[in-house]
Amino acid sequence: MTKERPKLILASASPRRLALLEQIGVQPDLLLPASIDETPRRNERPRTLALRLAEEKARAAQRLASHDAALAGARIFAADTVVAVGRRILPKAESAEEAAGCLQLLSGRAHRVSTAICLTTARGAFRSRVVETRVRFKRLSDSEIDGYLAAGEWRGKAGGYAIQGLAGCFVAKLTGSYGAVVGLPLYETANLLVGEGFPIHRDWLDRA
């Protein structure tokens, strides 16, 4: 008899992360966005911040799910992405001025994108991974920045840009995981889920 897989809750409202999960054949049973304070702590490193926020999102969603008996035993999956130049953490742009500042800083230089993923286990513990990707932008002209700001893709995006959109043409070089820059490293995500009893590859057979 095939063991029934546990329910999976995605602690995010991000359509990008949902689409990336679906790309590898994973369909969450529930979306349960968790609102947390994402302010970096003093002297907190980008990698450490991404990991802490992913785990805090998982913990917050775990508390919400605990109030619903139908979700008993469900696994929580959360992620967070941080963009940084050196140790300077860039904001998730909420204004055109903030996004412009990010783009001007990123113009013509390399930056790091740290994406952390976190999955709760059957015992309620956390299994986490952090993936770092190095991205280099071309030197941006004023018209390129103005055009991108007008397009509005920067809203709510770490570092003020979305690589899967118009900003893809700004990227001169990428070393690491493209999916992680979008919001979810697929290799690490699949391994984490398979390790906790989600038969991703077996489910692909149902598509044949």
TITITOR-323592 format. One line per 5 residues: number of its first residue (from 1); their letters; for each residue x, y, z of N, C-alpha, C. Coordinates in nm, 3 decimals. Atoms other than C-alpha are relative to their C-alpha. Example, Ala and Ser with C-alpha at 12.3 -4.5 7.8 and 13.67 -1.06 7.14 Angstrom:
BEGIN
1) as) 0.089/-0.119/0.000/1.230/-0.450/0.780/0.090/0.120/0.000 ~ -0.082/-0.119/-0.006/1.367/-0.106/0.714/-0.077/0.109/0.073
# end
This chain:
BEGIN
1) mtker) 0.084/-0.119/0.000/0.000/0.000/0.000/0.088/0.125/0.000 ~ -0.076/-0.123/0.008/0.132/0.343/-0.094/-0.035/0.092/0.116 ~ 0.023/-0.090/-0.112/0.176/0.569/0.203/-0.048/0.135/-0.049 ~ 0.054/-0.129/0.041/-0.033/0.883/0.174/0.095/0.111/0.043 ~ -0.091/-0.108/-0.034/0.179/1.193/0.160/-0.068/0.099/0.094
6) pklil) 0.059/-0.101/-0.089/0.130/1.460/0.426/-0.048/0.120/-0.080 ~ 0.043/-0.123/0.065/-0.049/1.781/0.342/0.115/0.101/0.001 ~ -0.106/-0.100/0.011/0.172/2.067/0.232/-0.062/0.139/-0.002 ~ 0.046/-0.139/-0.009/0.113/2.431/0.329/0.114/0.090/-0.045 ~ -0.098/-0.098/0.044/0.297/2.707/0.146/-0.024/0.129/0.076
11) asasp) 0.013/-0.120/-0.083/0.359/2.996/0.385/0.041/0.122/-0.080 ~ -0.033/-0.111/0.088/0.360/3.253/0.108/-0.118/0.034/-0.089 ~ 0.101/-0.043/0.096/0.131/3.458/-0.113/0.065/0.029/-0.135 ~ -0.075/-0.031/0.121/0.399/3.485/-0.382/-0.042/-0.088/-0.117 ~ 0.034/0.082/0.118/0.270/3.373/-0.723/0.124/-0.061/-0.064
16) rrlal) -0.124/0.054/0.056/0.632/3.322/-0.826/0.038/-0.131/0.068 ~ -0.037/0.122/-0.072/0.700/3.066/-0.553/-0.100/-0.112/-0.027 ~ 0.100/0.101/0.032/0.374/2.888/-0.622/0.026/-0.059/-0.139 ~ -0.027/0.046/0.136/0.457/2.869/-0.993/0.124/-0.088/-0.006 ~ -0.121/0.080/-0.001/0.805/2.735/-0.920/-0.024/-0.137/0.062
21) leqig) 0.035/0.130/-0.057/0.665/2.462/-0.696/-0.077/-0.083/-0.102 ~ 0.080/0.071/0.100/0.414/2.371/-0.965/0.086/-0.047/-0.117 ~ -0.091/0.038/0.108/0.699/2.360/-1.217/0.062/-0.138/0.024 ~ -0.057/0.131/-0.031/0.842/2.058/-1.034/-0.108/-0.098/0.045 ~ 0.109/0.093/-0.026/0.500/1.899/-0.995/-0.054/-0.001/0.141
26) vqpdl) 0.047/-0.007/-0.139/0.423/2.011/-0.640/-0.115/0.099/0.009 ~ 0.117/-0.084/-0.017/0.077/2.148/-0.566/-0.034/0.009/0.149 ~ 0.033/-0.012/-0.142/0.038/2.283/-0.211/-0.149/-0.020/0.025 ~ 0.141/0.018/-0.036/-0.284/2.190/-0.034/-0.062/0.129/0.048 ~ 0.051/-0.126/-0.054/-0.314/2.537/0.115/0.108/0.107/-0.006
31) llpas) -0.089/-0.116/-0.010/-0.159/2.882/0.091/-0.032/0.070/0.131 ~ 0.021/-0.061/-0.132/-0.111/3.033/0.434/0.108/0.105/0.022 ~ -0.102/-0.106/-0.014/0.084/3.361/0.406/0.015/0.041/0.146 ~ -0.030/-0.039/-0.139/0.254/3.460/0.729/0.060/0.139/0.000 ~ -0.049/-0.138/-0.009/0.299/3.827/0.812/0.097/0.011/0.118
36) idetp) -0.101/-0.015/-0.104/0.621/3.891/1.005/0.076/0.131/-0.021 ~ -0.087/-0.117/0.011/0.856/4.180/1.074/0.129/-0.043/-0.071 ~ -0.116/0.041/0.078/1.128/4.154/0.808/0.119/0.095/0.015 ~ -0.109/-0.094/-0.023/1.351/4.429/0.947/0.128/-0.073/0.039 ~ -0.127/0.064/-0.036/1.717/4.319/0.952/0.045/0.043/0.139
41) rrner) -0.057/-0.034/-0.129/1.881/4.306/1.291/0.135/0.071/-0.021 ~ -0.126/-0.074/0.011/2.185/4.517/1.361/0.115/-0.096/-0.034 ~ -0.115/0.078/0.046/2.491/4.378/1.177/-0.035/-0.140/-0.049 ~ 0.041/0.132/0.047/2.287/4.082/1.052/0.046/-0.020/-0.144 ~ -0.048/0.031/0.134/2.441/3.917/0.747/-0.117/-0.039/-0.090
46) prtla) 0.109/0.032/0.093/2.226/3.871/0.433/-0.043/-0.147/0.007 ~ 0.030/0.143/-0.005/2.248/3.491/0.448/-0.075/-0.036/0.128 ~ 0.063/0.027/-0.129/2.155/3.486/0.816/-0.141/0.056/0.004 ~ 0.133/-0.062/0.005/1.862/3.722/0.757/-0.096/-0.086/-0.080 ~ 0.088/0.083/0.084/1.720/3.507/0.475/-0.043/-0.126/0.075
51) lrlae) 0.030/0.122/-0.075/1.741/3.196/0.692/-0.095/0.028/0.115 ~ 0.086/-0.034/-0.114/1.586/3.364/0.996/-0.142/0.030/-0.046 ~ 0.134/-0.036/0.046/1.295/3.507/0.796/-0.076/-0.120/-0.053 ~ 0.067/0.121/0.049/1.220/3.177/0.622/-0.051/-0.083/0.117 ~ 0.041/0.079/-0.116/1.210/3.001/0.958/-0.111/0.069/0.079
56) ekara) 0.106/-0.072/-0.071/0.999/3.275/1.118/-0.133/-0.009/-0.076 ~ 0.122/0.017/0.079/0.749/3.252/0.830/-0.059/-0.139/0.022 ~ 0.047/0.137/-0.024/0.730/2.875/0.878/-0.061/-0.013/0.138 ~ 0.049/0.008/-0.137/0.684/2.917/1.251/-0.135/0.070/0.014 ~ 0.127/-0.073/-0.008/0.408/3.176/1.208/-0.113/-0.078/-0.067
61) aqrla) 0.102/0.080/0.068/0.221/2.959/0.957/-0.033/-0.126/0.079 ~ 0.020/0.118/-0.083/0.267/2.661/1.186/-0.098/0.030/0.114 ~ 0.093/-0.040/-0.107/0.091/2.848/1.466/-0.142/0.016/-0.053 ~ 0.133/-0.017/0.059/-0.197/2.942/1.236/-0.064/-0.135/-0.032 ~ 0.052/0.132/0.038/-0.234/2.585/1.111/-0.040/-0.083/0.121
66) shdaa) 0.027/0.081/-0.120/-0.237/2.446/1.465/-0.143/0.019/0.051 ~ 0.138/-0.026/-0.044/-0.586/2.596/1.515/-0.102/-0.076/-0.084 ~ 0.091/0.074/0.088/-0.734/2.375/1.241/0.034/-0.149/0.007 ~ -0.025/0.143/-0.018/-0.765/2.004/1.323/0.022/-0.070/-0.133 ~ -0.014/0.063/0.132/-0.789/1.923/0.952/0.142/0.012/-0.054
71) lagar) -0.137/-0.021/0.046/-0.430/2.044/0.911/0.103/-0.067/0.090 ~ -0.092/0.071/-0.090/-0.283/1.822/1.182/0.097/-0.084/-0.082 ~ -0.102/0.077/0.071/0.042/1.674/1.058/0.047/0.060/-0.131 ~ -0.040/-0.065/0.125/0.069/1.912/0.764/0.142/0.055/0.014 ~ -0.134/-0.059/0.003/0.417/2.026/0.664/-0.012/0.143/-0.050
76) ifaad) -0.002/-0.140/0.040/0.488/2.396/0.631/0.126/0.025/-0.082 ~ -0.115/-0.035/0.083/0.713/2.522/0.352/0.003/0.151/-0.016 ~ -0.015/-0.146/0.007/0.847/2.878/0.358/0.133/0.034/-0.065 ~ -0.124/-0.045/0.064/1.112/3.080/0.180/0.014/0.151/0.014 ~ -0.023/-0.144/0.001/1.272/3.422/0.179/0.123/0.030/-0.083
81) tvvav) -0.110/-0.040/0.087/1.501/3.607/-0.060/0.054/0.136/0.042 ~ -0.067/-0.123/-0.040/1.753/3.875/0.033/0.104/0.037/-0.106 ~ -0.097/-0.050/0.097/1.952/4.087/-0.213/0.097/0.092/0.074 ~ -0.099/-0.081/-0.071/2.277/4.243/-0.095/0.118/0.034/-0.089 ~ -0.126/-0.041/0.061/2.576/4.435/-0.223/0.101/0.004/0.113
86) grril) -0.088/0.015/-0.115/2.858/4.329/0.004/-0.085/-0.045/0.118 ~ 0.085/0.031/-0.116/2.698/4.327/0.348/-0.119/0.095/0.009 ~ 0.113/-0.093/0.001/2.452/4.601/0.257/-0.124/-0.069/-0.054 ~ 0.124/0.066/0.038/2.104/4.453/0.249/-0.093/0.100/-0.066 ~ 0.092/-0.088/0.072/1.873/4.606/-0.009/-0.144/-0.030/0.041
91) pkaes) 0.138/0.021/-0.043/1.505/4.657/0.074/-0.084/-0.072/-0.104 ~ 0.103/0.046/0.093/1.201/4.495/-0.081/-0.078/0.127/-0.034 ~ 0.042/-0.136/0.036/1.112/4.811/-0.268/-0.150/0.022/0.011 ~ 0.141/-0.036/-0.017/0.784/4.973/-0.168/-0.032/0.135/-0.063 ~ 0.022/-0.128/0.067/0.830/5.303/-0.352/0.094/0.010/-0.119
96) aeeaa) -0.085/-0.018/0.118/0.973/5.416/-0.685/0.137/0.054/0.040 ~ -0.126/-0.057/-0.046/1.239/5.613/-0.498/0.090/-0.110/0.057 ~ -0.076/0.110/-0.059/1.345/5.302/-0.308/0.054/-0.091/-0.111 ~ -0.042/0.084/0.111/1.355/5.096/-0.628/0.110/0.067/-0.081 ~ -0.102/-0.072/0.075/1.555/5.366/-0.807/0.134/-0.006/0.071
101) gclql) -0.124/0.009/-0.077/1.811/5.365/-0.528/0.065/-0.136/-0.014 ~ -0.052/0.136/0.017/1.846/4.987/-0.559/0.065/-0.016/-0.137 ~ -0.049/0.018/0.136/1.889/4.995/-0.936/0.128/0.080/-0.024 ~ -0.120/-0.080/0.015/2.145/5.275/-0.920/0.119/-0.066/0.070 ~ -0.107/0.069/-0.073/2.344/5.075/-0.665/0.043/-0.127/-0.073
106) lsgra) -0.029/0.126/0.069/2.321/4.752/-0.867/0.064/0.022/-0.137 ~ -0.048/-0.030/0.135/2.413/4.921/-1.196/0.150/-0.023/-0.017 ~ -0.140/0.022/0.033/2.739/4.789/-1.341/0.081/-0.077/0.101 ~ -0.076/0.072/-0.101/2.830/4.575/-1.044/-0.066/-0.132/0.036 ~ 0.051/0.131/-0.042/2.783/4.232/-0.891/-0.068/0.011/0.136
111) hrvst) 0.065/0.009/-0.131/2.550/4.149/-0.604/-0.033/-0.146/0.029 ~ 0.033/0.136/-0.041/2.448/3.840/-0.411/-0.148/-0.010/0.035 ~ 0.139/0.029/-0.035/2.102/3.691/-0.380/0.000/-0.125/0.088 ~ 0.007/0.113/-0.094/2.050/3.468/-0.075/-0.146/-0.041/0.014 ~ 0.136/0.051/-0.016/1.737/3.253/-0.081/0.002/-0.119/0.095
116) aiclt) 0.011/0.107/-0.099/1.650/3.038/0.220/-0.133/-0.070/-0.016 ~ 0.123/0.079/-0.002/1.395/2.758/0.222/-0.007/-0.075/0.131 ~ 0.019/0.066/-0.129/1.249/2.594/0.529/-0.123/-0.090/-0.008 ~ 0.110/0.097/-0.001/1.031/2.284/0.570/-0.010/-0.061/0.139 ~ 0.018/0.064/-0.130/0.881/2.156/0.894/-0.003/-0.151/-0.018
121) targa) -0.003/0.146/0.004/0.927/1.788/0.973/-0.123/-0.056/0.073 ~ 0.112/0.066/-0.066/0.680/1.533/1.113/-0.003/0.032/0.149 ~ -0.008/-0.031/-0.144/0.802/1.626/1.462/-0.004/0.149/0.027 ~ 0.011/-0.144/-0.020/0.765/1.997/1.405/0.131/0.075/0.000 ~ -0.131/-0.066/0.008/1.136/2.068/1.366/0.013/0.066/-0.137
126) frsrv) -0.023/-0.069/0.126/1.281/2.277/1.084/0.118/-0.062/-0.074 ~ -0.112/0.036/0.087/1.494/2.162/0.792/0.017/0.117/-0.097 ~ -0.021/-0.123/0.077/1.650/2.459/0.614/0.122/-0.009/-0.090 ~ -0.114/-0.012/0.090/1.883/2.540/0.328/0.010/0.147/-0.043 ~ -0.021/-0.134/0.056/2.034/2.866/0.200/0.081/-0.014/-0.129
131) vetrv) -0.068/0.004/0.129/2.134/2.911/-0.163/0.042/0.142/-0.037 ~ -0.051/-0.131/0.037/2.354/3.201/-0.269/0.034/0.003/-0.149 ~ -0.023/-0.017/0.143/2.365/3.324/-0.629/0.063/0.137/-0.024 ~ -0.067/-0.126/0.033/2.593/3.590/-0.773/-0.052/0.051/-0.133 ~ 0.058/-0.062/0.118/2.440/3.827/-1.026/0.074/0.129/-0.032
136) rfkrl) -0.063/-0.126/0.041/2.609/4.101/-1.227/-0.092/0.072/-0.097 ~ 0.081/-0.085/0.088/2.409/4.383/-1.383/0.089/0.076/-0.099 ~ -0.063/-0.092/0.093/2.509/4.577/-1.693/-0.006/0.140/0.060 ~ 0.012/-0.139/-0.045/2.563/4.948/-1.645/-0.131/0.055/-0.056 ~ 0.134/-0.044/0.040/2.214/5.095/-1.653/-0.001/0.149/-0.033
141) sdsei) 0.017/-0.141/0.035/2.131/5.418/-1.831/-0.118/0.057/0.076 ~ 0.113/-0.065/-0.067/1.892/5.671/-1.685/-0.132/-0.040/-0.066 ~ 0.124/0.036/0.070/1.636/5.582/-1.953/-0.042/-0.143/0.033 ~ 0.032/0.138/-0.037/1.658/5.211/-1.864/-0.062/-0.005/0.140 ~ 0.053/-0.004/-0.137/1.601/5.285/-1.496/-0.139/0.064/0.001
146) dgyla) 0.129/-0.067/0.005/1.317/5.528/-1.570/-0.107/-0.090/-0.062 ~ 0.095/0.089/0.066/1.151/5.278/-1.804/-0.041/-0.114/0.091 ~ 0.031/0.111/-0.090/1.177/4.998/-1.550/-0.089/0.045/0.116 ~ 0.083/-0.054/-0.108/1.034/5.214/-1.275/-0.144/0.021/-0.048 ~ 0.133/-0.025/0.056/0.743/5.309/-1.501/-0.077/-0.130/-0.020
151) agewr) 0.066/0.130/0.023/0.672/4.941/-1.574/-0.058/-0.058/0.128 ~ 0.058/0.040/-0.129/0.612/4.881/-1.202/0.036/-0.138/0.051 ~ -0.032/0.136/-0.044/0.770/4.536/-1.176/0.078/-0.004/0.131 ~ -0.084/-0.007/-0.119/0.984/4.652/-0.885/-0.077/-0.012/0.131 ~ 0.079/-0.007/-0.124/0.698/4.665/-0.634/0.012/-0.127/0.084
156) gkagg) -0.009/0.110/-0.093/0.767/4.446/-0.334/0.112/-0.098/-0.028 ~ -0.106/0.094/0.038/1.073/4.286/-0.497/0.130/0.033/0.074 ~ -0.130/-0.018/-0.066/1.397/4.233/-0.307/0.099/0.059/-0.099 ~ -0.095/-0.066/0.089/1.656/4.467/-0.456/-0.065/0.085/-0.107 ~ 0.070/-0.087/0.095/1.388/4.646/-0.658/-0.011/-0.054/-0.141
161) yaiqg) 0.014/0.054/0.135/1.380/4.407/-0.953/-0.049/-0.144/0.002 ~ 0.044/0.138/0.019/1.231/4.081/-1.082/0.073/-0.056/-0.120 ~ -0.084/0.052/0.108/1.476/3.878/-1.288/-0.082/-0.072/-0.106 ~ 0.082/0.074/0.095/1.195/3.678/-1.452/-0.080/0.092/-0.092 ~ 0.073/-0.097/0.082/1.054/3.997/-1.605/0.094/0.082/-0.085
166) lagcf) -0.078/-0.089/0.085/1.192/4.295/-1.790/0.145/0.013/0.044 ~ -0.136/-0.016/-0.052/1.498/4.314/-1.564/0.093/-0.113/-0.043 ~ -0.086/0.108/0.048/1.621/3.989/-1.714/0.104/0.050/-0.099 ~ -0.095/-0.052/0.099/1.788/4.197/-1.986/0.107/0.087/0.064 ~ -0.106/-0.074/-0.071/1.992/4.380/-1.722/0.113/-0.092/0.045
171) vaklt) -0.094/0.096/-0.058/2.171/4.061/-1.617/0.109/-0.036/-0.100 ~ -0.114/0.031/0.086/2.516/4.034/-1.773/0.057/-0.138/0.031 ~ -0.055/0.129/-0.040/2.617/3.725/-1.575/-0.071/-0.050/0.125 ~ 0.061/0.060/-0.118/2.464/3.484/-1.325/0.075/-0.128/0.032 ~ -0.069/0.120/-0.046/2.651/3.223/-1.122/-0.077/-0.058/0.117
176) gsyga) 0.078/0.062/-0.106/2.434/2.987/-0.921/-0.137/-0.041/-0.051 ~ 0.135/0.047/0.030/2.060/2.919/-0.921/-0.090/0.114/-0.049 ~ 0.095/-0.099/0.054/1.832/3.122/-1.148/-0.130/-0.005/0.080 ~ 0.125/0.015/-0.076/1.528/2.981/-0.963/0.006/0.068/0.135 ~ -0.015/-0.063/-0.131/1.667/3.107/-0.633/-0.016/0.150/-0.010
181) vvglp) 0.014/-0.144/0.017/1.682/3.460/-0.771/-0.147/0.036/-0.023 ~ 0.144/-0.020/0.018/1.320/3.430/-0.883/-0.073/-0.014/0.134 ~ 0.063/0.017/-0.131/1.232/3.306/-0.534/0.007/-0.138/0.058 ~ -0.003/0.137/-0.051/1.289/2.930/-0.504/0.105/-0.082/-0.075 ~ -0.098/0.087/0.066/1.594/2.710/-0.575/-0.060/-0.140/-0.018
186) lyeta) 0.075/0.123/0.027/1.438/2.406/-0.745/0.073/-0.126/0.044 ~ -0.077/0.119/-0.038/1.717/2.153/-0.685/-0.010/-0.024/0.150 ~ 0.002/0.014/-0.146/1.734/2.216/-0.310/-0.143/-0.022/0.051 ~ 0.139/0.016/-0.042/1.355/2.244/-0.279/-0.048/-0.143/-0.021 ~ 0.041/0.138/0.030/1.295/1.908/-0.447/0.064/-0.098/0.098
191) nllvg) -0.069/0.090/-0.092/1.558/1.737/-0.232/-0.058/0.007/0.140 ~ 0.055/-0.018/-0.133/1.412/1.883/0.086/-0.136/-0.070/0.012 ~ 0.133/0.060/-0.002/1.059/1.771/-0.001/0.006/-0.152/-0.009 ~ -0.014/0.146/0.013/1.161/1.421/-0.111/0.049/-0.060/0.132 ~ -0.054/0.049/-0.127/1.357/1.380/0.212/-0.102/-0.005/0.112
196) egfpi) 0.105/-0.001/-0.102/1.041/1.453/0.412/-0.127/-0.071/-0.046 ~ 0.111/0.087/0.035/0.816/1.206/0.233/-0.093/0.047/-0.109 ~ 0.082/-0.044/0.113/0.683/1.396/-0.068/0.052/-0.067/-0.127 ~ -0.046/0.079/0.115/0.706/1.156/-0.365/-0.010/0.076/-0.132 ~ 0.009/-0.088/0.116/0.766/1.425/-0.625/0.015/-0.076/-0.131
201) hrdwl) -0.030/0.067/0.128/0.918/1.203/-0.891/-0.104/-0.109/-0.030 ~ 0.105/0.101/0.023/0.658/0.927/-0.843/-0.126/0.065/-0.052 ~ 0.120/-0.071/0.045/0.384/1.184/-0.891/0.009/0.035/-0.147 ~ -0.014/-0.032/0.142/0.528/1.263/-1.232/-0.059/-0.112/-0.087 ~ 0.053/0.112/0.077/0.416/0.916/-1.344/-0.148/0.016/-0.030
206) dra) 0.143/-0.022/0.020/0.055/1.025/-1.305/-0.027/0.090/-0.119 ~ 0.018/-0.090/0.113/0.114/1.277/-1.582/0.017/-0.070/-0.134 ~ -0.027/0.072/0.125/0.212/1.013/-1.834/-0.130/-0.040/-0.072
# end
